[in-house]
Amino acid sequence: MTTLIEPPTSPVEAAPRKRVPAITGAGAQRALLVTARWVGAFAGALALFGILLMIKGANPLDAYAAMFRLAFGQQTSIDEIFIRMAPLVLGALAVAVPARAGLTNVGGEGQIIIGGVAACGATRLLGEDLPGGVLIIGMLLAAVLAGALWAGIAAALRLFAGVNEAISTLLLNFVALNVLLYLIYQSWRESPTGQPATAELVDGAKLPLLTASSRINVGIVIALVLTVLVAVVLTRTRWGFQVSVAGGNAEAARRAGLNVPKLVLSALMIGGALAGVAGMIIFAGTEYKLRDSFGYQIGYTAFLVCWLARQRPFPILLGAFLMATLSVAKDSLQLDSQIPGYAIYVLTALILMAVLGFTTPRKAKV
Amino acid sequence: MSNRKTTALLAGLALIAALSGCASASESGSDVKDDAGKGVTKIGFIMVGPKDDYGYNQAVYEGSQALKADFPDVEILTAENVPEDDTAATTMEQMISKGAKLIFATSYGHLDAAVKVAEKHPDVIVLQQGNTITTDVPPNMGTYFGTVYEPMYLAGIAAGASTKSDKLGYVYAFPIPQTIANINAFERGARSVNPDVETITAATGSWCDPSAQKDKAAALLKAGADVLTQHQDCTATVINTAKEAGAMTVGYHADASALTPDLWLTGAVWNWGPLYKQLVQKVIDGTFVGSEFNANYRVGFKTGTNPFVLAPYGPLVSDDTKAKIEAAKAFLATPDGSPFVGPLKDNKGKEQVAAGVVPTYAENDAMDYFVDGVIGSVK
């Protein structure tokens, strides 16, 4: 931060205070309009998918009602929605923060895996005799560090070799997967004769549940806290403002004296750290083991969540809730309507396209 | 400035509060009734892959549908593409919420989720296909599987009798005990009719990766193999690669003779219907708890209902070979029958089974060496 030119008088420094939006009638009206468009697009996607269901011989209204009942009709399903929502929120924030700096982080998938691997590694390193709380903090720190460093590889490649981070983060996903596979098939494998997986996490180090009667772990609380934190950092801090300036026009930022490489590096690494936490939550909150399917598709789904929310922290909560609900409700298509389970991906794609297409601001307004 | 610090402090405090607000994740140890599952009217099947994969999952699906004829009043719920992780538990929970009192978790990796669901629902019977419960088997659980290497031994006889180059090729995924036993039984079967035959192995590192399958199959053909077989979930690529090179095929999981009608020898394939019927009948009768199925149940030719059977023969298998296979099948069904009767050496020359010893099903389920005549390493 010391590199910034004369902070007190700089317009760069002064600007954030003016940007705080006032809750006015006009603002509320705009928010209402955005929400209305969102709901409209969502309904459109459901209608299109309904036609598909009809072609496959199912009654769309019955199918949707059955999906709704399965997702919200029993406590276990509702719990499951919040359990699955947590890593999606963090994975989407991992896209949103770098996006502020004009970066495309497609590497959530790999950063989540590395976060889980680091969390598992931390418990192996620390030993199972330590108190659970210490292990949890250790896992969290290891996941944050590992996720940040993993994303840092892509940031370094961009800064020093000019490699586009959309490509490098994507390719690093496959490297991360192979690191995971190597560990669960070789040195970390619990039993040479069983399914390739690590030993189960000790009970004390499992993430605590919110209440004794539910299955929801504290992952969702961590996700909510970090969402607020990210929102505050992005909109209320000097760093947040500088990052968005660098993302908006890197050349202008450079001329204003901002250290753009440092901003790029930090934004991507913070993104990686958030994804790392997602990996830790999956490992210590639900899976308790590393398996070959660890974190499968969560990074990519979170990428969609972020785009649904247009890279804004609070709408990400809504998008993640929607995707988590769909993933819990999807079995209803098979169980109630005899539609193949993969059909849910068609619905997901329709929703994404409809929401993006229907809510994109007109060019002239940008 | 102070505002920002306060926010950070509050966030940190909230995080710590969340982490320390501990409610332990302990299960209530409810009792399982002796007649748990009695009169079941809904049965759930979860499968790891698509129900039309011409392989493992299709065999499960066909077995589940075969139940409809025997139990017309029972509703069968199926879910395909259920991953081998905690999300499988949710799918099983949803089936239970729809009234299912019997769940078949049919993939090896579904075991952890199956155990979790069984603990939570003492009134539901959960059966797992292919894996082994290493602790005490809960009263409302069981695992079941066929002895897959027995028909592989028989298929090995067909391969050993048909090869001209005395080299057989085996494409596999990972050196897990089940696969190792398959490869060893195949070579032992081939050796029983052809003392010079070798089985060359190649691992793809995946259950279904067609490009790796093609590479490995081509390498085996180049090494001189003129019969290819495999332990893969999807089987078409290896079979087609063999066919293009004019090599013979021994199939796996499902009858794929339609792909290579002229060069098809035989195969080892699933027929789950009869075993599923036995299992379901036991649960409907309310006699599952404490029965032979309330355990790690393994069925082979000795007990007569191995769900893994030999596929129909192709035109290249002679009547003489068929007679030898029938004789071997009868031998496997005797108490002392096994592909691995000692003396048995591994491919490094070390004796693994002493002369005259018949290893048990359990010992064969833990095999970690290739037998003499197999080219390859388990490491």
Contacts between the chains, C-beta under 8 A, distances in Angstrom:
chain1	res1	chain2	res2	distance
A	70	B	94	5.8
A	70	B	97	7.7
A	73	B	97	7.6
A	74	B	97	5.3
A	76	B	90	7.4
A	76	B	93	4.9
A	76	B	97	7.3
A	77	B	90	7.4
A	77	B	93	7.6
A	77	B	94	7.0
A	77	B	97	7.8
A	80	B	90	5.0
A	80	B	93	8.0
A	84	B	87	8.0
A	132	B	22	8.0
A	133	B	19	6.7
A	133	B	20	6.6
A	136	B	19	6.0
A	137	B	19	7.5
A	185	B	174	7.3
A	192	B	368	6.8
A	193	B	176	6.8
A	193	B	177	4.9
A	193	B	365	7.9
A	193	B	366	5.7
A	193	B	368	7.2
A	194	B	131	7.7
A	195	B	84	7.5
A	195	B	108	5.8
A	195	B	109	5.0
A	195	B	111	7.5
A	195	B	131	7.2
A	196	B	174	7.3
A	197	B	109	7.9
A	200	B	112	8.0
A	203	B	24	7.4
A	203	B	25	6.9
A	206	B	25	5.5
A	208	B	19	6.9
A	208	B	20	7.8
A	208	B	21	6.4
A	208	B	22	4.2
A	208	B	23	5.9
A	208	B	24	7.4
A	208	B	25	7.7
A	209	B	23	4.7
A	209	B	24	7.7
A	209	B	25	5.7
A	210	B	21	7.6
A	210	B	23	7.1
A	211	B	23	5.9
A	212	B	23	4.3
A	212	B	24	7.7
A	218	B	18	4.5
A	218	B	19	6.3
A	218	B	21	7.2
A	221	B	14	7.4
A	221	B	15	7.9
A	221	B	18	4.1
A	222	B	15	6.5
A	222	B	18	6.4
A	225	B	11	5.4
A	225	B	14	5.1
A	225	B	15	5.5
A	225	B	18	7.2
A	228	B	11	6.7
A	229	B	7	7.7
A	229	B	8	7.6
A	229	B	11	5.0
A	232	B	4	7.7
A	232	B	7	5.5
A	236	B	4	6.9
A	236	B	7	8.0
A	237	B	4	6.5
A	286	B	86	4.6
A	287	B	85	5.8
A	287	B	86	5.4
A	289	B	112	7.2
A	291	B	84	6.5
A	291	B	85	5.8
A	291	B	109	6.8
A	292	B	84	8.0
A	293	B	83	5.1
A	293	B	84	5.8
A	293	B	85	5.2
A	293	B	109	7.9
A	294	B	85	7.5
A	296	B	83	6.5
A	296	B	85	7.7
A	327	B	87	7.8
A	328	B	90	6.5
A	331	B	79	5.6
A	331	B	90	7.5
A	331	B	91	5.1
A	331	B	94	5.3
A	332	B	94	7.5
A	334	B	78	6.9
A	334	B	79	4.8
A	334	B	80	6.8
A	335	B	77	5.4
A	335	B	79	6.4
A	335	B	94	6.4
A	335	B	95	6.7
A	335	B	98	6.3
A	340	B	50	7.6
A	340	B	80	6.9
A	340	B	81	8.0
A	341	B	79	6.5
A	341	B	80	5.5
A	341	B	81	4.6
A	341	B	82	7.8
A	342	B	50	7.8
A	342	B	81	6.3
